[in-house]
Amino acid sequence: MDRLDELSLLVAVIDAGGLAAAGRRLRRSPAAMTRALAALEERAGARLIERTTRRLAPTEAGRELAERARRLLADYETALETSAPDAVRGLLRVTGPTVFGARYLAPVINAFLAEHPDVRAEVTLHDRNLDLIESELHVALRIGTLADSSLVARRVGGVRRVTIASPDYLARRGEPKTPADLAHHETVLTTAVSVTPEWRFETGGRPRAVRLDPRLRINDVEAALAAVLAGQGIGRALSYQVADDIAAGRLVRLLRDFEPPPLTVQLLTAGGRFMPPLARAFLDYAALRLERLAVLREG
């Protein structure tokens, strides 16, 4: 292992919080990671990582060396970029929610690839939030509160959780005027979002949960929306998922005065100021295009 690899290993261990996770990121076995870290500590003449039962944590010497390593590695990347200042190349790994990813994120990625022939991409669309470091991802699109403060977030818009029904259903059953009226209506529950049969609203600035007795439960968002469009009952969705249907009159937005606060839509990276050039290029490219989407202006 050369000296730059040793420094990259130290940074990866600290960022991932463990040898196993860092090894997966660097594609090295746990044994190889342990040997390399021990060799680096011997060369540095100091203990760099404290081993606890649940997590590895850097010592003061480890933090100082890691900070210098980050600067050195960033300078190394800059030196490479200087030799080809306009080059954006390599494998880009991106993740996002299933429906939003298919409708809006994938076209942005396709356009980025068309403009950068030396870039390849792996896209994972999943409604479960994947760990960026553990899954070796460059950029993630997330909707909602950012739980991991170590990630760098760039806001691109907002959406709302809206209540909707087809005109046909409302003609047969009438329109609910308050959340409590839902007890007298047929509802379609998307269990991929929540298995608990309740929807949350806001009344007078205070959250309120309404218990449901769904006529139909479906674990797929698109299938649930199809059922609502077919008049099976009142449903719930994120505003971007039904914007076109509402604009075309195929769905009606209900209980607007009781909607919860908007959810932030953001692009996340784990690199901060040491972000890889490819990730930085895509982040700037995607943010500019997503910010223009009308469906992200709910917040």
Phi and psi restraints in degrees (value plus and minus 20) as a CYANA .aco file:
   2 ASP   PHI    -100.5   -60.5
   2 ASP   PSI     154.4   194.4
   3 ARG   PHI     -86.4   -46.4
   3 ARG   PSI     -57.8   -17.8
   4 LEU   PHI     -85.0   -45.0
   4 LEU   PSI     -57.3   -17.3
   5 ASP   PHI     -82.9   -42.9
   5 ASP   PSI     -59.2   -19.2
   6 GLU   PHI     -81.8   -41.8
   6 GLU   PSI     -63.2   -23.2
   7 LEU   PHI     -87.5   -47.5
   7 LEU   PSI     -59.4   -19.4
   8 SER   PHI     -81.3   -41.3
   8 SER   PSI     -57.8   -17.8
   9 LEU   PHI     -83.4   -43.4
   9 LEU   PSI     -65.7   -25.7
  10 LEU   PHI     -79.9   -39.9
  10 LEU   PSI     -65.9   -25.9
  11 VAL   PHI     -81.8   -41.8
  11 VAL   PSI     -62.4   -22.4
  12 ALA   PHI     -84.2   -44.2
  12 ALA   PSI     -60.6   -20.6
  13 VAL   PHI     -83.0   -43.0
  13 VAL   PSI     -63.8   -23.8
  14 ILE   PHI     -86.5   -46.5
  14 ILE   PSI     -64.0   -24.0
  15 ASP   PHI     -86.2   -46.2
  15 ASP   PSI     -59.8   -19.8
  16 ALA   PHI    -103.2   -63.2
  16 ALA   PSI     -39.8     0.2
  17 GLY   PHI      58.0    98.0
  17 GLY   PSI      -6.4    33.6
  18 GLY   PHI    -195.6  -155.6
  18 GLY   PSI     135.1   175.1
  19 LEU   PHI     -88.8   -48.8
  19 LEU   PSI     -61.2   -21.2
  20 ALA   PHI     -84.0   -44.0
  20 ALA   PSI     -67.3   -27.3
  21 ALA   PHI     -84.7   -44.7
  21 ALA   PSI     -61.5   -21.5
  22 ALA   PHI     -85.7   -45.7
  22 ALA   PSI     -57.5   -17.5
  23 GLY   PHI     -82.7   -42.7
  23 GLY   PSI     -59.7   -19.7
  24 ARG   PHI     -84.6   -44.6
  24 ARG   PSI     -58.3   -18.3
  25 ARG   PHI     -86.2   -46.2
  25 ARG   PSI     -58.9   -18.9
  26 LEU   PHI    -113.9   -73.9
  26 LEU   PSI     -21.6    18.4
  27 ARG   PHI      39.6    79.6
  27 ARG   PSI      28.8    68.8
  28 ARG   PHI    -148.0  -108.0
  28 ARG   PSI     128.5   168.5
  29 SER   PHI     -91.7   -51.7
  29 SER   PSI     136.4   176.4
  30 PRO   PHI     -75.7   -35.7
  30 PRO   PSI     -58.8   -18.8
  31 ALA   PHI     -84.3   -44.3
  31 ALA   PSI     -62.4   -22.4
  32 ALA   PHI     -85.5   -45.5
  32 ALA   PSI     -58.1   -18.1
  33 MET   PHI     -84.3   -44.3
  33 MET   PSI     -63.6   -23.6
  34 THR   PHI     -82.7   -42.7
  34 THR   PSI     -64.7   -24.7
  35 ARG   PHI     -83.4   -43.4
  35 ARG   PSI     -63.1   -23.1
  36 ALA   PHI     -85.9   -45.9
  36 ALA   PSI     -60.4   -20.4
  37 LEU   PHI     -86.4   -46.4
  37 LEU   PSI     -60.8   -20.8
  38 ALA   PHI     -82.7   -42.7
  38 ALA   PSI     -60.3   -20.3
  39 ALA   PHI     -85.2   -45.2
  39 ALA   PSI     -59.7   -19.7
  40 LEU   PHI     -86.7   -46.7
  40 LEU   PSI     -61.9   -21.9
  41 GLU   PHI     -82.8   -42.8
  41 GLU   PSI     -59.0   -19.0
  42 GLU   PHI     -85.4   -45.4
  42 GLU   PSI     -60.8   -20.8
  43 ARG   PHI     -88.4   -48.4
  43 ARG   PSI     -56.7   -16.7
  44 ALA   PHI     -98.0   -58.0
  44 ALA   PSI     -38.6     1.4
  45 GLY   PHI      49.8    89.8
  45 GLY   PSI       7.5    47.5
  46 ALA   PHI    -176.6  -136.6
  46 ALA   PSI     134.2   174.2
  47 ARG   PHI     -97.5   -57.5
  47 ARG   PSI     105.0   145.0
  48 LEU   PHI    -120.8   -80.8
  48 LEU   PSI     -47.1    -7.1
  49 ILE   PHI    -151.2  -111.2
  49 ILE   PSI     112.2   152.2
  50 GLU   PHI    -114.9   -74.9
  50 GLU   PSI     108.5   148.5
  51 ARG   PHI    -113.4   -73.4
  51 ARG   PSI     100.4   140.4
  52 THR   PHI    -131.3   -91.3
  52 THR   PSI     157.3   197.3
  53 THR   PHI     -90.3   -50.3
  53 THR   PSI     -45.5    -5.5
  54 ARG   PHI    -133.8   -93.8
  54 ARG   PSI     -44.8    -4.8
  55 ARG   PHI    -178.5  -138.5
  55 ARG   PSI     133.4   173.4
  56 LEU   PHI    -113.3   -73.3
  56 LEU   PSI     120.2   160.2
  57 ALA   PHI    -152.9  -112.9
  57 ALA   PSI     120.2   160.2
  58 PRO   PHI     -92.5   -52.5
  58 PRO   PSI     124.4   164.4
  59 THR   PHI     -97.0   -57.0
  59 THR   PSI     156.2   196.2
  60 GLU   PHI     -79.9   -39.9
  60 GLU   PSI     -63.1   -23.1
  61 ALA   PHI     -83.5   -43.5
  61 ALA   PSI     -58.4   -18.4
  62 GLY   PHI     -84.9   -44.9
  62 GLY   PSI     -61.4   -21.4
  63 ARG   PHI     -84.1   -44.1
  63 ARG   PSI     -62.8   -22.8
  64 GLU   PHI     -84.8   -44.8
  64 GLU   PSI     -63.8   -23.8
  65 LEU   PHI     -86.4   -46.4
  65 LEU   PSI     -59.5   -19.5
  66 ALA   PHI     -83.6   -43.6
  66 ALA   PSI     -59.4   -19.4
  67 GLU   PHI     -85.0   -45.0
  67 GLU   PSI     -62.5   -22.5
  68 ARG   PHI     -84.7   -44.7
  68 ARG   PSI     -58.6   -18.6
  69 ALA   PHI     -82.7   -42.7
  69 ALA   PSI     -61.4   -21.4
  70 ARG   PHI     -80.3   -40.3
  70 ARG   PSI     -63.0   -23.0
  71 ARG   PHI     -84.9   -44.9
  71 ARG   PSI     -62.7   -22.7
  72 LEU   PHI     -84.6   -44.6
  72 LEU   PSI     -63.7   -23.7
  73 LEU   PHI     -86.1   -46.1
  73 LEU   PSI     -58.0   -18.0
  74 ALA   PHI     -85.0   -45.0
  74 ALA   PSI     -60.3   -20.3
  75 ASP   PHI     -84.0   -44.0
  75 ASP   PSI     -57.2   -17.2
  76 TYR   PHI     -82.8   -42.8
  76 TYR   PSI     -65.5   -25.5
  77 GLU   PHI     -82.8   -42.8
  77 GLU   PSI     -60.0   -20.0
  78 THR   PHI     -83.3   -43.3
  78 THR   PSI     -59.9   -19.9
  79 ALA   PHI     -81.3   -41.3
  79 ALA   PSI     -59.5   -19.5
  80 LEU   PHI     -87.4   -47.4
  80 LEU   PSI     -60.3   -20.3
  81 GLU   PHI     -84.6   -44.6
  81 GLU   PSI     -55.2   -15.2
  82 THR   PHI     -81.4   -41.4
  82 THR   PSI     -52.4   -12.4
  83 SER   PHI     -91.6   -51.6
  83 SER   PSI     -40.8    -0.8
  84 ALA   PHI    -166.8  -126.8
  84 ALA   PSI      54.2    94.2
  85 PRO   PHI     -81.8   -41.8
  85 PRO   PSI     -44.7    -4.7
  86 ASP   PHI    -118.4   -78.4
  86 ASP   PSI     -16.7    23.3
  87 ALA   PHI    -104.2   -64.2
  87 ALA   PSI     107.6   147.6
  88 VAL   PHI    -143.4  -103.4
  88 VAL   PSI      92.6   132.6
  89 ARG   PHI    -165.5  -125.5
  89 ARG   PSI     145.7   185.7
  90 GLY   PHI      95.3   135.3
  90 GLY   PSI    -191.0  -151.0
  91 LEU   PHI    -118.7   -78.7
  91 LEU   PSI     101.5   141.5
  92 LEU   PHI    -121.7   -81.7
  92 LEU   PSI     107.4   147.4
  93 ARG   PHI    -134.8   -94.8
  93 ARG   PSI     101.6   141.6
  94 VAL   PHI    -151.3  -111.3
  94 VAL   PSI     126.6   166.6
  95 THR   PHI    -154.7  -114.7
  95 THR   PSI     138.3   178.3
  96 GLY   PHI    -190.0  -150.0
  96 GLY   PSI     150.9   190.9
  97 PRO   PHI     -82.4   -42.4
  97 PRO   PSI     132.5   172.5
  98 THR   PHI     -78.8   -38.8
  98 THR   PSI     -76.3   -36.3
  99 VAL   PHI     -90.5   -50.5
  99 VAL   PSI     -68.8   -28.8
 100 PHE   PHI     -82.1   -42.1
 100 PHE   PSI     -60.8   -20.8
 101 GLY   PHI     -80.8   -40.8
 101 GLY   PSI     -65.2   -25.2
 102 ALA   PHI     -87.1   -47.1
 102 ALA   PSI     -59.6   -19.6
 103 ARG   PHI    -102.7   -62.7
 103 ARG   PSI     -58.9   -18.9
 104 TYR   PHI    -143.4  -103.4
 104 TYR   PSI     -56.3   -16.3
 105 LEU   PHI     -97.5   -57.5
 105 LEU   PSI     -62.4   -22.4
 106 ALA   PHI     -78.3   -38.3
 106 ALA   PSI     -64.1   -24.1
 107 PRO   PHI     -80.6   -40.6
 107 PRO   PSI     -54.3   -14.3
 108 VAL   PHI     -86.2   -46.2
 108 VAL   PSI     -62.6   -22.6
 109 ILE   PHI     -83.8   -43.8
 109 ILE   PSI     -62.6   -22.6
 110 ASN   PHI     -80.0   -40.0
 110 ASN   PSI     -61.8   -21.8
 111 ALA   PHI     -87.3   -47.3
 111 ALA   PSI     -58.3   -18.3
 112 PHE   PHI     -83.0   -43.0
 112 PHE   PSI     -63.6   -23.6
 113 LEU   PHI     -83.7   -43.7
 113 LEU   PSI     -57.1   -17.1
 114 ALA   PHI     -84.0   -44.0
 114 ALA   PSI     -51.2   -11.2
 115 GLU   PHI    -108.0   -68.0
 115 GLU   PSI     -34.7     5.3
 116 HIS   PHI    -151.0  -111.0
 116 HIS   PSI      67.0   107.0
 117 PRO   PHI     -84.3   -44.3
 117 PRO   PSI     -37.3     2.7
 118 ASP   PHI    -113.0   -73.0
 118 ASP   PSI      -9.9    30.1
 119 VAL   PHI    -127.2   -87.2
 119 VAL   PSI     115.2   155.2
 120 ARG   PHI    -132.6   -92.6
 120 ARG   PSI     138.6   178.6
 121 ALA   PHI    -158.0  -118.0
 121 ALA   PSI     124.1   164.1
 122 GLU   PHI    -139.7   -99.7
 122 GLU   PSI     102.1   142.1
 123 VAL   PHI    -137.4   -97.4
 123 VAL   PSI     107.0   147.0
 124 THR   PHI    -136.7   -96.7
 124 THR   PSI      91.7   131.7
 125 LEU   PHI    -119.8   -79.8
 125 LEU   PSI     100.4   140.4
 126 HIS   PHI    -175.8  -135.8
 126 HIS   PSI     119.5   159.5
 127 ASP   PHI    -104.4   -64.4
 127 ASP   PSI     -20.6    19.4
 128 ARG   PHI    -118.1   -78.1
 128 ARG   PSI     114.8   154.8
 129 ASN   PHI     -91.6   -51.6
 129 ASN   PSI      98.7   138.7
 130 LEU   PHI    -108.7   -68.7
 130 LEU   PSI     124.3   164.3
 131 ASP   PHI     -91.9   -51.9
 131 ASP   PSI     104.0   144.0
 132 LEU   PHI     -84.2   -44.2
 132 LEU   PSI     -63.4   -23.4
 133 ILE   PHI     -93.3   -53.3
 133 ILE   PSI     -66.8   -26.8
 134 GLU   PHI     -79.8   -39.8
 134 GLU   PSI     -59.4   -19.4
 135 SER   PHI    -114.2   -74.2
 135 SER   PSI     -15.5    24.5
 136 GLU   PHI      36.9    76.9
 136 GLU   PSI      27.7    67.7
 137 LEU   PHI    -121.7   -81.7
 137 LEU   PSI     124.1   164.1
 138 HIS   PHI    -106.2   -66.2
 138 HIS   PSI     -67.1   -27.1
 139 VAL   PHI    -157.9  -117.9
 139 VAL   PSI     119.5   159.5
 140 ALA   PHI    -148.5  -108.5
 140 ALA   PSI     121.0   161.0
 141 LEU   PHI    -121.0   -81.0
 141 LEU   PSI     107.4   147.4
 142 ARG   PHI    -147.4  -107.4
 142 ARG   PSI     127.7   167.7
 143 ILE   PHI    -138.4   -98.4
 143 ILE   PSI     100.7   140.7
 144 GLY   PHI      97.2   137.2
 144 GLY   PSI    -188.3  -148.3
 145 THR   PHI     -88.0   -48.0
 145 THR   PSI     117.2   157.2
 146 LEU   PHI    -105.2   -65.2
 146 LEU   PSI      93.9   133.9
 147 ALA   PHI    -105.6   -65.6
 147 ALA   PSI     -56.2   -16.2
 148 ASP   PHI    -112.4   -72.4
 148 ASP   PSI      84.1   124.1
 149 SER   PHI     -91.7   -51.7
 149 SER   PSI     -31.4     8.6
 150 SER   PHI     -97.7   -57.7
 150 SER   PSI     -33.4     6.6
 151 LEU   PHI    -104.3   -64.3
 151 LEU   PSI     131.5   171.5
 152 VAL   PHI    -116.3   -76.3
 152 VAL   PSI     104.1   144.1
 153 ALA   PHI    -132.2   -92.2
 153 ALA   PSI     122.0   162.0
 154 ARG   PHI    -147.6  -107.6
 154 ARG   PSI      92.3   132.3
 155 ARG   PHI     -91.2   -51.2
 155 ARG   PSI     115.0   155.0
 156 VAL   PHI    -141.8  -101.8
 156 VAL   PSI     -23.2    16.8
 157 GLY   PHI     138.5   178.5
 157 GLY   PSI    -184.2  -144.2
 158 GLY   PHI    -169.9  -129.9
 158 GLY   PSI     135.0   175.0
 159 VAL   PHI    -155.4  -115.4
 159 VAL   PSI     147.9   187.9
 160 ARG   PHI    -145.4  -105.4
 160 ARG   PSI     134.5   174.5
 161 ARG   PHI    -108.5   -68.5
 161 ARG   PSI      96.3   136.3
 162 VAL   PHI    -136.5   -96.5
 162 VAL   PSI     135.3   175.3
 163 THR   PHI    -124.7   -84.7
 163 THR   PSI     112.3   152.3
 164 ILE   PHI    -161.0  -121.0
 164 ILE   PSI     137.9   177.9
 165 ALA   PHI    -174.9  -134.9
 165 ALA   PSI     141.1   181.1
 166 SER   PHI    -101.7   -61.7
 166 SER   PSI     132.2   172.2
 167 PRO   PHI     -76.7   -36.7
 167 PRO   PSI     -54.9   -14.9
 168 ASP   PHI     -83.1   -43.1
 168 ASP   PSI     -64.6   -24.6
 169 TYR   PHI     -83.2   -43.2
 169 TYR   PSI     -64.7   -24.7
 170 LEU   PHI     -86.0   -46.0
 170 LEU   PSI     -52.8   -12.8
 171 ALA   PHI     -85.4   -45.4
 171 ALA   PSI     -53.1   -13.1
 172 ARG   PHI    -102.8   -62.8
 172 ARG   PSI     -58.2   -18.2
 173 ARG   PHI    -135.3   -95.3
 173 ARG   PSI     -29.3    10.7
 174 GLY   PHI      64.8   104.8
 174 GLY   PSI     149.8   189.8
 175 GLU   PHI    -125.0   -85.0
 175 GLU   PSI     110.2   150.2
 176 PRO   PHI     -87.6   -47.6
 176 PRO   PSI     118.7   158.7
 177 LYS   PHI    -120.3   -80.3
 177 LYS   PSI     -43.5    -3.5
 178 THR   PHI    -156.3  -116.3
 178 THR   PSI     141.0   181.0
 179 PRO   PHI     -77.5   -37.5
 179 PRO   PSI     -52.3   -12.3
 180 ALA   PHI     -82.9   -42.9
 180 ALA   PSI     -46.0    -6.0
 181 ASP   PHI     -86.5   -46.5
 181 ASP   PSI     -37.4     2.6
 182 LEU   PHI     -83.4   -43.4
 182 LEU   PSI     -41.0    -1.0
 183 ALA   PHI     -82.6   -42.6
 183 ALA   PSI     -40.4    -0.4
 184 HIS   PHI    -124.7   -84.7
 184 HIS   PSI      -5.1    34.9
 185 HIS   PHI    -144.8  -104.8
 185 HIS   PSI     138.8   178.8
 186 GLU   PHI    -101.3   -61.3
 186 GLU   PSI     118.6   158.6
 187 THR   PHI    -150.1  -110.1
 187 THR   PSI     135.7   175.7
 188 VAL   PHI    -136.7   -96.7
 188 VAL   PSI      97.9   137.9
 189 LEU   PHI    -122.2   -82.2
 189 LEU   PSI     108.5   148.5
 190 THR   PHI    -111.8   -71.8
 190 THR   PSI      83.1   123.1
 191 THR   PHI     -93.9   -53.9
 191 THR   PSI     -33.8     6.2
 192 ALA   PHI     -87.3   -47.3
 192 ALA   PSI     -44.4    -4.4
 193 VAL   PHI    -109.7   -69.7
 193 VAL   PSI     -65.4   -25.4
 194 SER   PHI    -177.3  -137.3
 194 SER   PSI     110.8   150.8
 195 VAL   PHI    -102.6   -62.6
 195 VAL   PSI     -35.9     4.1
 196 THR   PHI     -96.4   -56.4
 196 THR   PSI     107.2   147.2
 197 PRO   PHI     -97.9   -57.9
 197 PRO   PSI      48.3    88.3
 198 GLU   PHI    -172.4  -132.4
 198 GLU   PSI     132.6   172.6
 199 TRP   PHI    -140.6  -100.6
 199 TRP   PSI     126.4   166.4
 200 ARG   PHI    -125.1   -85.1
 200 ARG   PSI     113.8   153.8
 201 PHE   PHI    -145.3  -105.3
 201 PHE   PSI    -196.3  -156.3
 202 GLU   PHI    -155.4  -115.4
 202 GLU   PSI     107.6   147.6
 203 THR   PHI    -145.6  -105.6
 203 THR   PSI      98.6   138.6
 204 GLY   PHI      39.7    79.7
 204 GLY   PSI      14.1    54.1
 205 GLY   PHI      60.9   100.9
 205 GLY   PSI     -17.1    22.9
 206 ARG   PHI    -134.1   -94.1
 206 ARG   PSI     115.3   155.3
 207 PRO   PHI     -87.8   -47.8
 207 PRO   PSI     127.9   167.9
 208 ARG   PHI    -165.3  -125.3
 208 ARG   PSI     109.7   149.7
 209 ALA   PHI    -118.9   -78.9
 209 ALA   PSI     113.9   153.9
 210 VAL   PHI    -133.6   -93.6
 210 VAL   PSI     100.5   140.5
 211 ARG   PHI     -96.1   -56.1
 211 ARG   PSI     119.2   159.2
 212 LEU   PHI    -137.6   -97.6
 212 LEU   PSI     139.8   179.8
 213 ASP   PHI    -144.3  -104.3
 213 ASP   PSI      58.2    98.2
 214 PRO   PHI     -81.1   -41.1
 214 PRO   PSI     120.4   160.4
 215 ARG   PHI     -96.9   -56.9
 215 ARG   PSI     -50.2   -10.2
 216 LEU   PHI    -159.6  -119.6
 216 LEU   PSI     111.8   151.8
 217 ARG   PHI    -139.1   -99.1
 217 ARG   PSI     110.1   150.1
 218 ILE   PHI    -156.1  -116.1
 218 ILE   PSI     118.2   158.2
 219 ASN   PHI    -111.6   -71.6
 219 ASN   PSI      -9.8    30.2
 220 ASP   PHI    -147.1  -107.1
 220 ASP   PSI     110.3   150.3
 221 VAL   PHI     -82.5   -42.5
 221 VAL   PSI     -68.1   -28.1
 222 GLU   PHI     -83.5   -43.5
 222 GLU   PSI     -58.8   -18.8
 223 ALA   PHI     -86.7   -46.7
 223 ALA   PSI     -58.4   -18.4
 224 ALA   PHI     -84.7   -44.7
 224 ALA   PSI     -62.1   -22.1
 225 LEU   PHI     -84.6   -44.6
 225 LEU   PSI     -56.7   -16.7
 226 ALA   PHI     -81.9   -41.9
 226 ALA   PSI     -59.0   -19.0
 227 ALA   PHI     -85.9   -45.9
 227 ALA   PSI     -60.3   -20.3
 228 VAL   PHI     -85.0   -45.0
 228 VAL   PSI     -62.9   -22.9
 229 LEU   PHI     -81.0   -41.0
 229 LEU   PSI     -51.6   -11.6
 230 ALA   PHI    -101.0   -61.0
 230 ALA   PSI     -19.9    20.1
 231 GLY   PHI      67.4   107.4
 231 GLY   PSI      -1.5    38.5
 232 GLN   PHI     -94.2   -54.2
 232 GLN   PSI     -39.6     0.4
 233 GLY   PHI     141.4   181.4
 233 GLY   PSI    -192.5  -152.5
 234 ILE   PHI    -106.2   -66.2
 234 ILE   PSI     117.4   157.4
 235 GLY   PHI    -146.6  -106.6
 235 GLY   PSI     157.3   197.3
 236 ARG   PHI    -150.0  -110.0
 236 ARG   PSI     121.2   161.2
 237 ALA   PHI    -176.5  -136.5
 237 ALA   PSI     146.4   186.4
 238 LEU   PHI     -99.7   -59.7
 238 LEU   PSI     125.7   165.7
 239 SER   PHI     -76.7   -36.7
 239 SER   PSI     -56.9   -16.9
 240 TYR   PHI     -86.9   -46.9
 240 TYR   PSI     -46.1    -6.1
 241 GLN   PHI     -91.1   -51.1
 241 GLN   PSI     -43.4    -3.4
 242 VAL   PHI    -144.5  -104.5
 242 VAL   PSI      -9.9    30.1
 243 ALA   PHI     -78.3   -38.3
 243 ALA   PSI     -64.8   -24.8
 244 ASP   PHI     -86.5   -46.5
 244 ASP   PSI     -60.0   -20.0
 245 ASP   PHI     -87.7   -47.7
 245 ASP   PSI     -56.8   -16.8
 246 ILE   PHI     -88.2   -48.2
 246 ILE   PSI     -64.1   -24.1
 247 ALA   PHI     -82.3   -42.3
 247 ALA   PSI     -54.5   -14.5
 248 ALA   PHI    -104.9   -64.9
 248 ALA   PSI     -24.5    15.5
 249 GLY   PHI      63.6   103.6
 249 GLY   PSI     -12.3    27.7
 250 ARG   PHI     -98.1   -58.1
 250 ARG   PSI     -41.7    -1.7
 251 LEU   PHI    -154.6  -114.6
 251 LEU   PSI     135.1   175.1
 252 VAL   PHI    -139.0   -99.0
 252 VAL   PSI     113.8   153.8
 253 ARG   PHI    -104.9   -64.9
 253 ARG   PSI     106.1   146.1
 254 LEU   PHI    -132.9   -92.9
 254 LEU   PSI     139.2   179.2
 255 LEU   PHI      32.4    72.4
 255 LEU   PSI      23.0    63.0
 256 ARG   PHI     -82.9   -42.9
 256 ARG   PSI     -53.7   -13.7
 257 ASP   PHI     -89.6   -49.6
 257 ASP   PSI     -30.1     9.9
 258 PHE   PHI    -134.7   -94.7
 258 PHE   PSI     -10.1    29.9
 259 GLU   PHI     -88.5   -48.5
 259 GLU   PSI     122.7   162.7
 260 PRO   PHI     -84.9   -44.9
 260 PRO   PSI     147.3   187.3
 261 PRO   PHI     -80.2   -40.2
 261 PRO   PSI     137.9   177.9
 262 PRO   PHI     -85.4   -45.4
 262 PRO   PSI     135.6   175.6
 263 LEU   PHI    -122.6   -82.6
 263 LEU   PSI     113.2   153.2
 264 THR   PHI     -94.3   -54.3
 264 THR   PSI     117.0   157.0
 265 VAL   PHI    -127.1   -87.1
 265 VAL   PSI     106.0   146.0
 266 GLN   PHI    -164.0  -124.0
 266 GLN   PSI     134.0   174.0
 267 LEU   PHI    -119.5   -79.5
 267 LEU   PSI     115.2   155.2
 268 LEU   PHI    -140.4  -100.4
 268 LEU   PSI     125.1   165.1
 269 THR   PHI    -159.2  -119.2
 269 THR   PSI     142.3   182.3
 270 ALA   PHI    -127.0   -87.0
 270 ALA   PSI     -19.1    20.9
 271 GLY   PHI    -109.2   -69.2
 271 GLY   PSI     -44.5    -4.5
 272 GLY   PHI      40.1    80.1
 272 GLY   PSI    -159.4  -119.4
 273 ARG   PHI     -93.5   -53.5
 273 ARG   PSI     -30.3     9.7
 274 PHE   PHI    -120.7   -80.7
 274 PHE   PSI       3.1    43.1
 275 MET   PHI     -81.2   -41.2
 275 MET   PSI     115.8   155.8
 276 PRO   PHI     -78.7   -38.7
 276 PRO   PSI     125.9   165.9
 277 PRO   PHI     -75.2   -35.2
 277 PRO   PSI     -59.3   -19.3
 278 LEU   PHI     -83.4   -43.4
 278 LEU   PSI     -63.8   -23.8
 279 ALA   PHI     -84.2   -44.2
 279 ALA   PSI     -61.7   -21.7
 280 ARG   PHI     -81.8   -41.8
 280 ARG   PSI     -63.5   -23.5
 281 ALA   PHI     -82.6   -42.6
 281 ALA   PSI     -63.9   -23.9
 282 PHE   PHI     -90.6   -50.6
 282 PHE   PSI     -59.9   -19.9
 283 LEU   PHI     -77.3   -37.3
 283 LEU   PSI     -68.2   -28.2
 284 ASP   PHI     -84.8   -44.8
 284 ASP   PSI     -60.6   -20.6
 285 TYR   PHI     -84.6   -44.6
 285 TYR   PSI     -68.4   -28.4
 286 ALA   PHI     -89.2   -49.2
 286 ALA   PSI     -61.3   -21.3
 287 ALA   PHI     -80.2   -40.2
 287 ALA   PSI     -63.7   -23.7
 288 LEU   PHI     -79.4   -39.4
 288 LEU   PSI     -60.2   -20.2
 289 ARG   PHI    -100.5   -60.5
 289 ARG   PSI     -57.3   -17.3
 290 LEU   PHI     -90.0   -50.0
 290 LEU   PSI     -54.8   -14.8
 291 GLU   PHI     -82.1   -42.1
 291 GLU   PSI     -40.7    -0.7
 292 ARG   PHI    -105.5   -65.5
 292 ARG   PSI     -30.2     9.8
 293 LEU   PHI     -90.6   -50.6
 293 LEU   PSI     107.8   147.8
 294 ALA   PHI     -82.7   -42.7
 294 ALA   PSI     -51.7   -11.7
 295 VAL   PHI     -89.8   -49.8
 295 VAL   PSI     -30.7     9.3
 296 LEU   PHI    -124.1   -84.1
 296 LEU   PSI       0.3    40.3
 297 ARG   PHI    -125.2   -85.2
 297 ARG   PSI       2.6    42.6
 298 GLU   PHI    -101.8   -61.8
 298 GLU   PSI     -37.4     2.6
